[in-house]
Amino acid sequence: MADKKATLKVDGIEEVLELPVYEGSVGPDVVDVRSLTGKGLFTYDPGFVSTAATESKITYIDGAAGVLLHRGYPIDQLAEKSDYLETCFLLLHGELPSAEQKETFVSTIKNHTMVHEQLSHFFNGFRRDAHPMAIMCGVVGALSAFYHDSLDIHDEHHRMVSAHRLIAKMPTLAAMVYKYSIGQPFMYPQNELTYSENFLHMMFNTPCEEKKISPILAKAMDRIFLLHADHEQNASTSTVRLAGSTGANPFACIASGIAALWGPAHGGANEAVLNMLNEIGDESNIDAFVAKAKDKEDPFRLMGFGHRVYKNFDPRAKVMKQTCDEVLAELGMEDDPLLKIAMKLEKIATEDEYFIKRGLYPNVDFYSGIILKAIGIPTEMFTVIFATGRTPGWIAHWNEMISSDYRIGRPRQLYTGYPKRDYPA
Ligand code: CMC
């Protein structure tokens, strides 16, 4: 029940409309506008800047304060003390696992890492130079054609089996996409490895040579997955929820999330960061690119800077910067020309009045792009890695919605086209 209310006076409507106001556990109050339709009114909020489309208990963000909490736990504490799979459990179940629950969860995920052998034939239908995200949209959606035994969305157990399958199979599919692009054989997952070691193994090892995985690089990979695990009602998560609200199966819903993530304003940004650094090409060109970014007549933006919600700093970027330093030191790459451009750009932009005034700071994608490049992951794979990390968030939101009293998502519009007119005689 709402304790507060808002009143609304609209020209042409005599009565003063009373709207309930709900308080969350933290964060802004929300005005319940659902009764407005009955009065012949819609609200107008392009980009959903002021619209809470759902109630959720999973993730809380305070953009101004740079706070990101998963089930109440701050992201920096999770990055320091937890790991990716434990965070997956937390997102899915609402609490941190006991030692026994964690062991069972890790073992369950390991038991689902292989994909149906027939799925590997799908890859042959794609061009070798296809964008990895194009293949991911296809093969993740195709999982629904293979795992019929977990597709009843009204069965809680089925939903959890699908969640485990998706979390487990995403790195396998991601590595398969990469191997296909370079013409190497697919590598099967290895159960004695951790989640992140396994991913690096499937990416970089071959049947002829199995290199030892560096613990620092495996830890960096784990952090990248963890820091991307969820981010409240962002564009791809909202897409998953919208697709899920129709009753679509979880594999199809996650494929829709992957499609939404692909855009450069969202998950495509880490790839765009590296493309931009390549385009800058030399430290002497940085000033010209910064000037372009500030020029209102020029659509160019500094990729990896700014965020819709964080207008002060991105708490994920802080942790990612630390990992970035560790990885560059481990690989002895502090003098890599591209990475030097990145570091100089970071310094110039963070000291520039234009960026400071608008609250534009390096976001998580700025540093994750640099780390992934240093690890040797090709640029086109960056968004695939974001998608892999984000899968538990998508699934947790989808599951939360299906477990609640939800309705099909159906936004309305301000129509500005022709009124009715007759077809020419
Ligand atoms: N470079 C230069 N100017 C910028 C940038 C940028 N990267 N980002 C925003 N601005 C300016 C923008 O021109 C506007 O200026 P003014 O007030 O003078 O008109 C002001 O900052 C506010 O911009 P906005 O477009 O209203 O901000 P938004 O909240 O709609 O957009 C954003 C957020 C992330 C899409 C945008 O900052 C951007 O395009 N950044 C580059 C792409 C990027 O790095 N995206 C990854 C986001 S983090 C990953 C994720 O969570 O998905």
Residues whose N, C-alpha, C, O or C-beta is under 5 A from the ligand:
A	BS01	CMC	P264 A265 H266 G267 A269 A293 F300 R301 L302 M303 G304 F305 G306 H307 R308 R358 N363 D365
